[in-house]
Amino acid sequence: VEVVVEYDYDALHDDELTLRPGDIIKNVRYVEEDGWMEGDLNGKRGLFPDNFVKVRDRLVFIYQLAYIKLQLVCWSRANRVVYHTHPHY
C-alpha cells in the first residue's frame, strides 16, 4: 500500500523518514503506536506521522488498523496487561 506526502516533515530521530510534499511512500503499514506509520522512501525504511500523508487505498488501512488493535486486545487479555495509547504531539 502507498501513501502520498502532503506536508513537509523533518525526521527527529534516526528511525524516522524526512518527508516532502509529493513523495510516495511504499510498503506502508500502521504500527502499534497510534499516529505513526512505517514505510519505504528513497531506499530507507522508517516511521512517519500519519497526519502528514494521504492514503491511496483507505480500505486496506482500515483493515490493517483493526487487525493490529485486535492483536493488542488479545495479547493484553492473555497477559493480563492493560494497554493504553497516547497521541503524539
PDB file of N, CA, C and O in Angstrom:
ATOM      1  N   VAL A   1       0.846  -1.170   0.000  1.00  0.00           N
ATOM      2  CA  VAL A   1       0.000   0.000   0.000  1.00  0.00           C
ATOM      3  C   VAL A   1       0.895   1.237   0.000  1.00  0.00           C
ATOM      4  O   VAL A   1       1.982   1.232   0.578  1.00  0.00           O
ATOM      5  N   GLU A   2       0.427   2.281  -0.649  1.00  0.00           N
ATOM      6  CA  GLU A   2       1.212   3.505  -0.770  1.00  0.00           C
ATOM      7  C   GLU A   2       0.468   4.701  -0.197  1.00  0.00           C
ATOM      8  O   GLU A   2      -0.761   4.727  -0.146  1.00  0.00           O
ATOM      9  N   VAL A   3       1.248   5.694   0.235  1.00  0.00           N
ATOM     10  CA  VAL A   3       0.689   6.969   0.669  1.00  0.00           C
ATOM     11  C   VAL A   3       1.434   8.088  -0.048  1.00  0.00           C
ATOM     12  O   VAL A   3       2.580   7.923  -0.466  1.00  0.00           O
ATOM     13  N   VAL A   4       0.762   9.229  -0.182  1.00  0.00           N
ATOM     14  CA  VAL A   4       1.363  10.407  -0.798  1.00  0.00           C
ATOM     15  C   VAL A   4       1.561  11.457   0.288  1.00  0.00           C
ATOM     16  O   VAL A   4       0.643  11.747   1.055  1.00  0.00           O
ATOM     17  N   VAL A   5       2.750  12.019   0.349  1.00  0.00           N
ATOM     18  CA  VAL A   5       3.067  13.036   1.354  1.00  0.00           C
ATOM     19  C   VAL A   5       2.397  14.353   0.977  1.00  0.00           C
ATOM     20  O   VAL A   5       2.477  14.798  -0.168  1.00  0.00           O
ATOM     21  N   GLU A   6       1.736  14.970   1.954  1.00  0.00           N
ATOM     22  CA  GLU A   6       1.061  16.249   1.728  1.00  0.00           C
ATOM     23  C   GLU A   6       1.795  17.427   2.359  1.00  0.00           C
ATOM     24  O   GLU A   6       1.641  18.559   1.900  1.00  0.00           O
ATOM     25  N   TYR A   7       2.596  17.184   3.410  1.00  0.00           N
ATOM     26  CA  TYR A   7       3.254  18.272   4.138  1.00  0.00           C
ATOM     27  C   TYR A   7       4.700  17.906   4.450  1.00  0.00           C
ATOM     28  O   TYR A   7       5.041  16.729   4.562  1.00  0.00           O
ATOM     29  N   ASP A   8       5.540  18.918   4.589  1.00  0.00           N
ATOM     30  CA  ASP A   8       6.929  18.709   4.990  1.00  0.00           C
ATOM     31  C   ASP A   8       6.997  18.156   6.410  1.00  0.00           C
ATOM     32  O   ASP A   8       6.229  18.554   7.286  1.00  0.00           O
ATOM     33  N   TYR A   9       7.930  17.233   6.617  1.00  0.00           N
ATOM     34  CA  TYR A   9       8.218  16.725   7.961  1.00  0.00           C
ATOM     35  C   TYR A   9       9.706  16.403   8.017  1.00  0.00           C
ATOM     36  O   TYR A   9      10.202  15.614   7.213  1.00  0.00           O
ATOM     37  N   ASP A  10      10.412  17.003   8.953  1.00  0.00           N
ATOM     38  CA  ASP A  10      11.830  16.714   9.146  1.00  0.00           C
ATOM     39  C   ASP A  10      11.985  15.680  10.247  1.00  0.00           C
ATOM     40  O   ASP A  10      11.510  15.866  11.368  1.00  0.00           O
ATOM     41  N   ALA A  11      12.658  14.588   9.909  1.00  0.00           N
ATOM     42  CA  ALA A  11      12.864  13.499  10.870  1.00  0.00           C
ATOM     43  C   ALA A  11      13.546  14.018  12.128  1.00  0.00           C
ATOM     44  O   ALA A  11      14.493  14.801  12.057  1.00  0.00           O
ATOM     45  N   LEU A  12      13.054  13.576  13.275  1.00  0.00           N
ATOM     46  CA  LEU A  12      13.624  13.963  14.562  1.00  0.00           C
ATOM     47  C   LEU A  12      14.529  12.881  15.146  1.00  0.00           C
ATOM     48  O   LEU A  12      15.334  13.148  16.038  1.00  0.00           O
ATOM     49  N   HIS A  13      14.388  11.650  14.632  1.00  0.00           N
ATOM     50  CA  HIS A  13      15.167  10.509  15.122  1.00  0.00           C
ATOM     51  C   HIS A  13      15.651   9.693  13.929  1.00  0.00           C
ATOM     52  O   HIS A  13      15.110   9.817  12.831  1.00  0.00           O
ATOM     53  N   ASP A  14      16.664   8.864  14.138  1.00  0.00           N
ATOM     54  CA  ASP A  14      17.245   8.057  13.065  1.00  0.00           C
ATOM     55  C   ASP A  14      16.264   7.077  12.438  1.00  0.00           C
ATOM     56  O   ASP A  14      16.424   6.701  11.277  1.00  0.00           O
ATOM     57  N   ASP A  15      15.246   6.659  13.194  1.00  0.00           N
ATOM     58  CA  ASP A  15      14.297   5.673  12.668  1.00  0.00           C
ATOM     59  C   ASP A  15      13.105   6.329  11.959  1.00  0.00           C
ATOM     60  O   ASP A  15      12.148   5.642  11.603  1.00  0.00           O
ATOM     61  N   GLU A  16      13.154   7.648  11.752  1.00  0.00           N
ATOM     62  CA  GLU A  16      12.072   8.364  11.078  1.00  0.00           C
ATOM     63  C   GLU A  16      12.486   8.783   9.671  1.00  0.00           C
ATOM     64  O   GLU A  16      13.673   8.886   9.362  1.00  0.00           O
ATOM     65  N   LEU A  17      11.484   9.022   8.826  1.00  0.00           N
ATOM     66  CA  LEU A  17      11.711   9.496   7.466  1.00  0.00           C
ATOM     67  C   LEU A  17      11.493  11.001   7.392  1.00  0.00           C
ATOM     68  O   LEU A  17      10.613  11.537   8.065  1.00  0.00           O
ATOM     69  N   THR A  18      12.295  11.685   6.572  1.00  0.00           N
ATOM     70  CA  THR A  18      12.057  13.084   6.242  1.00  0.00           C
ATOM     71  C   THR A  18      11.131  13.102   5.034  1.00  0.00           C
ATOM     72  O   THR A  18      11.388  12.426   4.038  1.00  0.00           O
ATOM     73  N   LEU A  19      10.056  13.875   5.126  1.00  0.00           N
ATOM     74  CA  LEU A  19       9.025  13.883   4.091  1.00  0.00           C
ATOM     75  C   LEU A  19       8.967  15.222   3.374  1.00  0.00           C
ATOM     76  O   LEU A  19       9.173  16.276   3.977  1.00  0.00           O
ATOM     77  N   ARG A  20       8.681  15.164   2.060  1.00  0.00           N
ATOM     78  CA  ARG A  20       8.447  16.355   1.254  1.00  0.00           C
ATOM     79  C   ARG A  20       7.170  16.142   0.447  1.00  0.00           C
ATOM     80  O   ARG A  20       6.914  15.031  -0.017  1.00  0.00           O
ATOM     81  N   PRO A  21       6.371  17.185   0.274  1.00  0.00           N
ATOM     82  CA  PRO A  21       5.116  17.045  -0.480  1.00  0.00           C
ATOM     83  C   PRO A  21       5.355  16.394  -1.845  1.00  0.00           C
ATOM     84  O   PRO A  21       6.283  16.748  -2.572  1.00  0.00           O
ATOM     85  N   GLY A  22       4.489  15.434  -2.166  1.00  0.00           N
ATOM     86  CA  GLY A  22       4.596  14.716  -3.426  1.00  0.00           C
ATOM     87  C   GLY A  22       5.360  13.413  -3.336  1.00  0.00           C
ATOM     88  O   GLY A  22       5.233  12.568  -4.222  1.00  0.00           O
ATOM     89  N   ASP A  23       6.158  13.222  -2.280  1.00  0.00           N
ATOM     90  CA  ASP A  23       6.852  11.939  -2.094  1.00  0.00           C
ATOM     91  C   ASP A  23       5.823  10.824  -2.004  1.00  0.00           C
ATOM     92  O   ASP A  23       4.732  11.010  -1.465  1.00  0.00           O
ATOM     93  N   ILE A  24       6.182   9.666  -2.538  1.00  0.00           N
ATOM     94  CA  ILE A  24       5.321   8.484  -2.433  1.00  0.00           C
ATOM     95  C   ILE A  24       6.041   7.460  -1.569  1.00  0.00           C
ATOM     96  O   ILE A  24       7.140   7.012  -1.896  1.00  0.00           O
ATOM     97  N   ILE A  25       5.408   7.099  -0.468  1.00  0.00           N
ATOM     98  CA  ILE A  25       5.976   6.121   0.457  1.00  0.00           C
ATOM     99  C   ILE A  25       5.318   4.778   0.170  1.00  0.00           C
ATOM    100  O   ILE A  25       4.093   4.677   0.117  1.00  0.00           O
ATOM    101  N   LYS A  26       6.139   3.749  -0.013  1.00  0.00           N
ATOM    102  CA  LYS A  26       5.639   2.426  -0.395  1.00  0.00           C
ATOM    103  C   LYS A  26       5.735   1.441   0.763  1.00  0.00           C
ATOM    104  O   LYS A  26       6.410   1.682   1.764  1.00  0.00           O
ATOM    105  N   ASN A  27       5.032   0.321   0.589  1.00  0.00           N
ATOM    106  CA  ASN A  27       5.032  -0.763   1.585  1.00  0.00           C
ATOM    107  C   ASN A  27       4.668  -0.244   2.967  1.00  0.00           C
ATOM    108  O   ASN A  27       5.311  -0.584   3.960  1.00  0.00           O
ATOM    109  N   VAL A  28       3.641   0.574   3.019  1.00  0.00           N
ATOM    110  CA  VAL A  28       3.245   1.252   4.251  1.00  0.00           C
ATOM    111  C   VAL A  28       2.352   0.360   5.098  1.00  0.00           C
ATOM    112  O   VAL A  28       1.518  -0.388   4.587  1.00  0.00           O
ATOM    113  N   ARG A  29       2.549   0.458   6.402  1.00  0.00           N
ATOM    114  CA  ARG A  29       1.681  -0.238   7.349  1.00  0.00           C
ATOM    115  C   ARG A  29       1.573   0.609   8.607  1.00  0.00           C
ATOM    116  O   ARG A  29       2.475   1.378   8.938  1.00  0.00           O
ATOM    117  N   TYR A  30       0.460   0.452   9.294  1.00  0.00           N
ATOM    118  CA  TYR A  30       0.318   1.084  10.601  1.00  0.00           C
ATOM    119  C   TYR A  30       1.195   0.334  11.591  1.00  0.00           C
ATOM    120  O   TYR A  30       1.393  -0.875  11.462  1.00  0.00           O
ATOM    121  N   VAL A  31       1.713   1.041  12.565  1.00  0.00           N
ATOM    122  CA  VAL A  31       2.470   0.408  13.641  1.00  0.00           C
ATOM    123  C   VAL A  31       1.619   0.463  14.903  1.00  0.00           C
ATOM    124  O   VAL A  31       0.571   1.110  14.920  1.00  0.00           O
ATOM    125  N   GLU A  32       2.061  -0.206  15.949  1.00  0.00           N
ATOM    126  CA  GLU A  32       1.266  -0.288  17.181  1.00  0.00           C
ATOM    127  C   GLU A  32       1.140   1.052  17.890  1.00  0.00           C
ATOM    128  O   GLU A  32       0.246   1.235  18.716  1.00  0.00           O
ATOM    129  N   GLU A  33       2.014   1.974  17.578  1.00  0.00           N
ATOM    130  CA  GLU A  33       1.999   3.292  18.207  1.00  0.00           C
ATOM    131  C   GLU A  33       1.022   4.195  17.451  1.00  0.00           C
ATOM    132  O   GLU A  33       1.230   4.469  16.269  1.00  0.00           O
ATOM    133  N   ASP A  34      -0.029   4.657  18.109  1.00  0.00           N
ATOM    134  CA  ASP A  34      -1.038   5.480  17.449  1.00  0.00           C
ATOM    135  C   ASP A  34      -0.429   6.725  16.827  1.00  0.00           C
ATOM    136  O   ASP A  34       0.435   7.378  17.412  1.00  0.00           O
ATOM    137  N   GLY A  35      -0.904   7.037  15.620  1.00  0.00           N
ATOM    138  CA  GLY A  35      -0.468   8.244  14.939  1.00  0.00           C
ATOM    139  C   GLY A  35       0.764   8.078  14.077  1.00  0.00           C
ATOM    140  O   GLY A  35       1.237   9.055  13.495  1.00  0.00           O
ATOM    141  N   TRP A  36       1.298   6.877  13.976  1.00  0.00           N
ATOM    142  CA  TRP A  36       2.517   6.638  13.214  1.00  0.00           C
ATOM    143  C   TRP A  36       2.339   5.501  12.225  1.00  0.00           C
ATOM    144  O   TRP A  36       1.589   4.555  12.466  1.00  0.00           O
ATOM    145  N   MET A  37       3.039   5.612  11.112  1.00  0.00           N
ATOM    146  CA  MET A  37       3.096   4.573  10.091  1.00  0.00           C
ATOM    147  C   MET A  37       4.563   4.267   9.821  1.00  0.00           C
ATOM    148  O   MET A  37       5.458   4.996  10.247  1.00  0.00           O
ATOM    149  N   GLU A  38       4.787   3.171   9.103  1.00  0.00           N
ATOM    150  CA  GLU A  38       6.133   2.784   8.706  1.00  0.00           C
ATOM    151  C   GLU A  38       6.104   2.484   7.219  1.00  0.00           C
ATOM    152  O   GLU A  38       5.147   1.889   6.723  1.00  0.00           O
ATOM    153  N   GLY A  39       7.146   2.892   6.502  1.00  0.00           N
ATOM    154  CA  GLY A  39       7.184   2.628   5.073  1.00  0.00           C
ATOM    155  C   GLY A  39       8.560   2.873   4.486  1.00  0.00           C
ATOM    156  O   GLY A  39       9.508   3.220   5.191  1.00  0.00           O
ATOM    157  N   ASP A  40       8.648   2.681   3.153  1.00  0.00           N
ATOM    158  CA  ASP A  40       9.904   2.820   2.417  1.00  0.00           C
ATOM    159  C   ASP A  40       9.885   4.082   1.566  1.00  0.00           C
ATOM    160  O   ASP A  40       8.936   4.330   0.822  1.00  0.00           O
ATOM    161  N   LEU A  41      10.951   4.880   1.686  1.00  0.00           N
ATOM    162  CA  LEU A  41      11.101   6.092   0.889  1.00  0.00           C
ATOM    163  C   LEU A  41      12.574   6.280   0.557  1.00  0.00           C
ATOM    164  O   LEU A  41      13.422   6.334   1.448  1.00  0.00           O
ATOM    165  N   ASN A  42      12.868   6.379  -0.732  1.00  0.00           N
ATOM    166  CA  ASN A  42      14.246   6.619  -1.194  1.00  0.00           C
ATOM    167  C   ASN A  42      15.245   5.622  -0.610  1.00  0.00           C
ATOM    168  O   ASN A  42      16.339   6.003  -0.195  1.00  0.00           O
ATOM    169  N   GLY A  43      14.865   4.349  -0.578  1.00  0.00           N
ATOM    170  CA  GLY A  43      15.770   3.305  -0.114  1.00  0.00           C
ATOM    171  C   GLY A  43      15.900   3.173   1.390  1.00  0.00           C
ATOM    172  O   GLY A  43      16.727   2.398   1.871  1.00  0.00           O
ATOM    173  N   LYS A  44      15.104   3.911   2.139  1.00  0.00           N
ATOM    174  CA  LYS A  44      15.155   3.824   3.599  1.00  0.00           C
ATOM    175  C   LYS A  44      13.785   3.447   4.137  1.00  0.00           C
ATOM    176  O   LYS A  44      12.765   3.950   3.665  1.00  0.00           O
ATOM    177  N   ARG A  45      13.764   2.560   5.125  1.00  0.00           N
ATOM    178  CA  ARG A  45      12.519   2.213   5.808  1.00  0.00           C
ATOM    179  C   ARG A  45      12.492   2.965   7.131  1.00  0.00           C
ATOM    180  O   ARG A  45      13.477   2.973   7.870  1.00  0.00           O
ATOM    181  N   GLY A  46      11.357   3.597   7.426  1.00  0.00           N
ATOM    182  CA  GLY A  46      11.288   4.355   8.659  1.00  0.00           C
ATOM    183  C   GLY A  46       9.878   4.743   9.035  1.00  0.00           C
ATOM    184  O   GLY A  46       8.918   4.438   8.328  1.00  0.00           O
ATOM    185  N   LEU A  47       9.771   5.421  10.163  1.00  0.00           N
ATOM    186  CA  LEU A  47       8.489   5.861  10.711  1.00  0.00           C
ATOM    187  C   LEU A  47       8.183   7.286  10.263  1.00  0.00           C
ATOM    188  O   LEU A  47       9.084   8.071   9.967  1.00  0.00           O
ATOM    189  N   PHE A  48       6.884   7.603  10.222  1.00  0.00           N
ATOM    190  CA  PHE A  48       6.452   8.958   9.903  1.00  0.00           C
ATOM    191  C   PHE A  48       5.053   9.164  10.466  1.00  0.00           C
ATOM    192  O   PHE A  48       4.306   8.200  10.634  1.00  0.00           O
ATOM    193  N   PRO A  49       4.684  10.420  10.764  1.00  0.00           N
ATOM    194  CA  PRO A  49       3.356  10.696  11.315  1.00  0.00           C
ATOM    195  C   PRO A  49       2.274  10.521  10.252  1.00  0.00           C
ATOM    196  O   PRO A  49       2.421  10.987   9.123  1.00  0.00           O
ATOM    197  N   ASP A  50       1.190   9.846  10.622  1.00  0.00           N
ATOM    198  CA  ASP A  50       0.148   9.540   9.640  1.00  0.00           C
ATOM    199  C   ASP A  50      -0.654  10.758   9.185  1.00  0.00           C
ATOM    200  O   ASP A  50      -1.321  10.694   8.152  1.00  0.00           O
ATOM    201  N   ASN A  51      -0.608  11.862   9.926  1.00  0.00           N
ATOM    202  CA  ASN A  51      -1.386  13.034   9.530  1.00  0.00           C
ATOM    203  C   ASN A  51      -0.643  13.940   8.542  1.00  0.00           C
ATOM    204  O   ASN A  51      -1.125  15.027   8.223  1.00  0.00           O
ATOM    205  N   PHE A  52       0.522  13.505   8.056  1.00  0.00           N
ATOM    206  CA  PHE A  52       1.266  14.247   7.044  1.00  0.00           C
ATOM    207  C   PHE A  52       1.101  13.632   5.661  1.00  0.00           C
ATOM    208  O   PHE A  52       1.662  14.136   4.688  1.00  0.00           O
ATOM    209  N   VAL A  53       0.335  12.546   5.564  1.00  0.00           N
ATOM    210  CA  VAL A  53       0.196  11.816   4.303  1.00  0.00           C
ATOM    211  C   VAL A  53      -1.271  11.528   3.989  1.00  0.00           C
ATOM    212  O   VAL A  53      -2.146  11.618   4.850  1.00  0.00           O
ATOM    213  N   LYS A  54      -1.503  11.180   2.732  1.00  0.00           N
ATOM    214  CA  LYS A  54      -2.838  10.777   2.288  1.00  0.00           C
ATOM    215  C   LYS A  54      -2.743   9.340   1.783  1.00  0.00           C
ATOM    216  O   LYS A  54      -1.912   9.030   0.930  1.00  0.00           O
ATOM    217  N   VAL A  55      -3.582   8.483   2.305  1.00  0.00           N
ATOM    218  CA  VAL A  55      -3.574   7.073   1.936  1.00  0.00           C
ATOM    219  C   VAL A  55      -4.231   6.899   0.571  1.00  0.00           C
ATOM    220  O   VAL A  55      -5.299   7.452   0.312  1.00  0.00           O
ATOM    221  N   ARG A  56      -3.586   6.128  -0.295  1.00  0.00           N
ATOM    222  CA  ARG A  56      -4.150   5.883  -1.624  1.00  0.00           C
ATOM    223  C   ARG A  56      -5.299   4.881  -1.575  1.00  0.00           C
ATOM    224  O   ARG A  56      -6.269   5.023  -2.320  1.00  0.00           O
ATOM    225  N   ASP A  57      -5.208   3.880  -0.718  1.00  0.00           N
ATOM    226  CA  ASP A  57      -6.267   2.876  -0.600  1.00  0.00           C
ATOM    227  C   ASP A  57      -6.679   2.794   0.862  1.00  0.00           C
ATOM    228  O   ASP A  57      -6.147   1.979   1.616  1.00  0.00           O
ATOM    229  N   ARG A  58      -7.618   3.630   1.262  1.00  0.00           N
ATOM    230  CA  ARG A  58      -8.027   3.776   2.663  1.00  0.00           C
ATOM    231  C   ARG A  58      -8.595   2.484   3.256  1.00  0.00           C
ATOM    232  O   ARG A  58      -8.370   2.201   4.432  1.00  0.00           O
ATOM    233  N   LEU A  59      -9.312   1.710   2.477  1.00  0.00           N
ATOM    234  CA  LEU A  59      -9.952   0.498   2.980  1.00  0.00           C
ATOM    235  C   LEU A  59      -8.928  -0.504   3.507  1.00  0.00           C
ATOM    236  O   LEU A  59      -9.152  -1.129   4.543  1.00  0.00           O
ATOM    237  N   VAL A  60      -7.823  -0.660   2.812  1.00  0.00           N
ATOM    238  CA  VAL A  60      -6.779  -1.587   3.253  1.00  0.00           C
ATOM    239  C   VAL A  60      -6.257  -1.170   4.623  1.00  0.00           C
ATOM    240  O   VAL A  60      -6.030  -2.026   5.478  1.00  0.00           O
ATOM    241  N   PHE A  61      -6.065   0.123   4.847  1.00  0.00           N
ATOM    242  CA  PHE A  61      -5.559   0.594   6.128  1.00  0.00           C
ATOM    243  C   PHE A  61      -6.562   0.417   7.249  1.00  0.00           C
ATOM    244  O   PHE A  61      -6.175   0.151   8.387  1.00  0.00           O
ATOM    245  N   ILE A  62      -7.816   0.557   6.955  1.00  0.00           N
ATOM    246  CA  ILE A  62      -8.839   0.333   7.982  1.00  0.00           C
ATOM    247  C   ILE A  62      -8.756  -1.106   8.478  1.00  0.00           C
ATOM    248  O   ILE A  62      -8.815  -1.354   9.682  1.00  0.00           O
ATOM    249  N   TYR A  63      -8.619  -2.053   7.555  1.00  0.00           N
ATOM    250  CA  TYR A  63      -8.497  -3.459   7.943  1.00  0.00           C
ATOM    251  C   TYR A  63      -7.206  -3.709   8.726  1.00  0.00           C
ATOM    252  O   TYR A  63      -7.214  -4.439   9.717  1.00  0.00           O
ATOM    253  N   GLN A  64      -6.093  -3.103   8.283  1.00  0.00           N
ATOM    254  CA  GLN A  64      -4.824  -3.282   8.996  1.00  0.00           C
ATOM    255  C   GLN A  64      -4.907  -2.747  10.415  1.00  0.00           C
ATOM    256  O   GLN A  64      -4.465  -3.408  11.355  1.00  0.00           O
ATOM    257  N   LEU A  65      -5.463  -1.568  10.578  1.00  0.00           N
ATOM    258  CA  LEU A  65      -5.569  -0.960  11.901  1.00  0.00           C
ATOM    259  C   LEU A  65      -6.460  -1.798  12.813  1.00  0.00           C
ATOM    260  O   LEU A  65      -6.132  -2.008  13.981  1.00  0.00           O
ATOM    261  N   ALA A  66      -7.578  -2.273  12.288  1.00  0.00           N
ATOM    262  CA  ALA A  66      -8.475  -3.113  13.085  1.00  0.00           C
ATOM    263  C   ALA A  66      -7.760  -4.396  13.517  1.00  0.00           C
ATOM    264  O   ALA A  66      -7.929  -4.845  14.651  1.00  0.00           O
ATOM    265  N   TYR A  67      -6.969  -4.983  12.628  1.00  0.00           N
ATOM    266  CA  TYR A  67      -6.240  -6.206  12.941  1.00  0.00           C
ATOM    267  C   TYR A  67      -5.214  -5.964  14.053  1.00  0.00           C
ATOM    268  O   TYR A  67      -5.102  -6.766  14.980  1.00  0.00           O
ATOM    269  N   ILE A  68      -4.467  -4.861  13.960  1.00  0.00           N
ATOM    270  CA  ILE A  68      -3.471  -4.541  14.987  1.00  0.00           C
ATOM    271  C   ILE A  68      -4.149  -4.340  16.338  1.00  0.00           C
ATOM    272  O   ILE A  68      -3.675  -4.858  17.350  1.00  0.00           O
ATOM    273  N   LYS A  69      -5.247  -3.597  16.366  1.00  0.00           N
ATOM    274  CA  LYS A  69      -5.949  -3.358  17.628  1.00  0.00           C
ATOM    275  C   LYS A  69      -6.491  -4.665  18.209  1.00  0.00           C
ATOM    276  O   LYS A  69      -6.465  -4.853  19.426  1.00  0.00           O
ATOM    277  N   LEU A  70      -6.979  -5.566  17.363  1.00  0.00           N
ATOM    278  CA  LEU A  70      -7.459  -6.866  17.821  1.00  0.00           C
ATOM    279  C   LEU A  70      -6.315  -7.674  18.427  1.00  0.00           C
ATOM    280  O   LEU A  70      -6.490  -8.315  19.463  1.00  0.00           O
ATOM    281  N   GLN A  71      -5.149  -7.647  17.790  1.00  0.00           N
ATOM    282  CA  GLN A  71      -3.990  -8.350  18.334  1.00  0.00           C
ATOM    283  C   GLN A  71      -3.622  -7.812  19.711  1.00  0.00           C
ATOM    284  O   GLN A  71      -3.311  -8.585  20.617  1.00  0.00           O
ATOM    285  N   LEU A  72      -3.654  -6.495  19.875  1.00  0.00           N
ATOM    286  CA  LEU A  72      -3.303  -5.891  21.157  1.00  0.00           C
ATOM    287  C   LEU A  72      -4.289  -6.279  22.243  1.00  0.00           C
ATOM    288  O   LEU A  72      -3.890  -6.547  23.376  1.00  0.00           O
ATOM    289  N   VAL A  73      -5.569  -6.310  21.909  1.00  0.00           N
ATOM    290  CA  VAL A  73      -6.589  -6.705  22.880  1.00  0.00           C
ATOM    291  C   VAL A  73      -6.374  -8.157  23.295  1.00  0.00           C
ATOM    292  O   VAL A  73      -6.419  -8.477  24.483  1.00  0.00           O
ATOM    293  N   CYS A  74      -6.143  -9.028  22.329  1.00  0.00           N
ATOM    294  CA  CYS A  74      -5.922 -10.448  22.634  1.00  0.00           C
ATOM    295  C   CYS A  74      -4.664 -10.631  23.475  1.00  0.00           C
ATOM    296  O   CYS A  74      -4.670 -11.400  24.436  1.00  0.00           O
ATOM    297  N   TRP A  75      -3.582  -9.931  23.124  1.00  0.00           N
ATOM    298  CA  TRP A  75      -2.343 -10.034  23.881  1.00  0.00           C
ATOM    299  C   TRP A  75      -2.550  -9.513  25.299  1.00  0.00           C
ATOM    300  O   TRP A  75      -2.086 -10.124  26.261  1.00  0.00           O
ATOM    301  N   SER A  76      -3.242  -8.391  25.428  1.00  0.00           N
ATOM    302  CA  SER A  76      -3.479  -7.804  26.748  1.00  0.00           C
ATOM    303  C   SER A  76      -4.255  -8.757  27.641  1.00  0.00           C
ATOM    304  O   SER A  76      -3.920  -8.935  28.813  1.00  0.00           O
ATOM    305  N   ARG A  77      -5.277  -9.358  27.091  1.00  0.00           N
ATOM    306  CA  ARG A  77      -6.090 -10.288  27.882  1.00  0.00           C
ATOM    307  C   ARG A  77      -5.302 -11.532  28.253  1.00  0.00           C
ATOM    308  O   ARG A  77      -5.418 -12.038  29.370  1.00  0.00           O
ATOM    309  N   ALA A  78      -4.501 -12.025  27.316  1.00  0.00           N
ATOM    310  CA  ALA A  78      -3.718 -13.234  27.577  1.00  0.00           C
ATOM    311  C   ALA A  78      -2.656 -12.977  28.644  1.00  0.00           C
ATOM    312  O   ALA A  78      -2.327 -13.869  29.426  1.00  0.00           O
ATOM    313  N   ASN A  79      -2.126 -11.767  28.674  1.00  0.00           N
ATOM    314  CA  ASN A  79      -1.067 -11.431  29.621  1.00  0.00           C
ATOM    315  C   ASN A  79      -1.564 -10.580  30.782  1.00  0.00           C
ATOM    316  O   ASN A  79      -0.783 -10.155  31.633  1.00  0.00           O
ATOM    317  N   ARG A  80      -2.867 -10.338  30.809  1.00  0.00           N
ATOM    318  CA  ARG A  80      -3.499  -9.542  31.866  1.00  0.00           C
ATOM    319  C   ARG A  80      -2.812  -8.188  32.059  1.00  0.00           C
ATOM    320  O   ARG A  80      -2.525  -7.765  33.179  1.00  0.00           O
ATOM    321  N   VAL A  81      -2.564  -7.536  30.941  1.00  0.00           N
ATOM    322  CA  VAL A  81      -1.933  -6.220  30.942  1.00  0.00           C
ATOM    323  C   VAL A  81      -2.908  -5.238  30.316  1.00  0.00           C
ATOM    324  O   VAL A  81      -3.558  -5.551  29.319  1.00  0.00           O
ATOM    325  N   VAL A  82      -3.011  -4.073  30.889  1.00  0.00           N
ATOM    326  CA  VAL A  82      -3.855  -3.032  30.306  1.00  0.00           C
ATOM    327  C   VAL A  82      -2.992  -2.221  29.360  1.00  0.00           C
ATOM    328  O   VAL A  82      -1.927  -1.737  29.742  1.00  0.00           O
ATOM    329  N   TYR A  83      -3.446  -2.072  28.136  1.00  0.00           N
ATOM    330  CA  TYR A  83      -2.693  -1.350  27.113  1.00  0.00           C
ATOM    331  C   TYR A  83      -3.357  -0.007  26.862  1.00  0.00           C
ATOM    332  O   TYR A  83      -4.546   0.054  26.549  1.00  0.00           O
ATOM    333  N   HIS A  84      -2.603   1.055  26.997  1.00  0.00           N
ATOM    334  CA  HIS A  84      -3.121   2.396  26.741  1.00  0.00           C
ATOM    335  C   HIS A  84      -2.318   3.013  25.607  1.00  0.00           C
ATOM    336  O   HIS A  84      -1.112   2.794  25.502  1.00  0.00           O
ATOM    337  N   THR A  85      -2.979   3.776  24.768  1.00  0.00           N
ATOM    338  CA  THR A  85      -2.277   4.520  23.735  1.00  0.00           C
ATOM    339  C   THR A  85      -2.403   5.996  24.034  1.00  0.00           C
ATOM    340  O   THR A  85      -3.426   6.458  24.538  1.00  0.00           O
ATOM    341  N   HIS A  86      -1.372   6.715  23.722  1.00  0.00           N
ATOM    342  CA  HIS A  86      -1.362   8.158  23.930  1.00  0.00           C
ATOM    343  C   HIS A  86      -0.968   8.819  22.618  1.00  0.00           C
ATOM    344  O   HIS A  86       0.004   8.393  21.994  1.00  0.00           O
ATOM    345  N   PRO A  87      -1.684   9.838  22.184  1.00  0.00           N
ATOM    346  CA  PRO A  87      -1.326  10.511  20.932  1.00  0.00           C
ATOM    347  C   PRO A  87       0.008  11.242  21.064  1.00  0.00           C
ATOM    348  O   PRO A  87       0.386  11.695  22.144  1.00  0.00           O
ATOM    349  N   HIS A  88       0.702  11.342  19.944  1.00  0.00           N
ATOM    350  CA  HIS A  88       1.957  12.097  19.897  1.00  0.00           C
ATOM    351  C   HIS A  88       1.653  13.517  19.485  1.00  0.00           C
ATOM    352  O   HIS A  88       0.877  13.756  18.560  1.00  0.00           O
ATOM    353  N   TYR A  89       2.251  14.432  20.158  1.00  0.00           N
ATOM    354  CA  TYR A  89       2.072  15.845  19.811  1.00  0.00           C
ATOM    355  C   TYR A  89       3.403  16.441  19.443  1.00  0.00           C
ATOM    356  O   TYR A  89       3.480  17.626  19.117  1.00  0.00           O
TER     357      TYR A  89
END
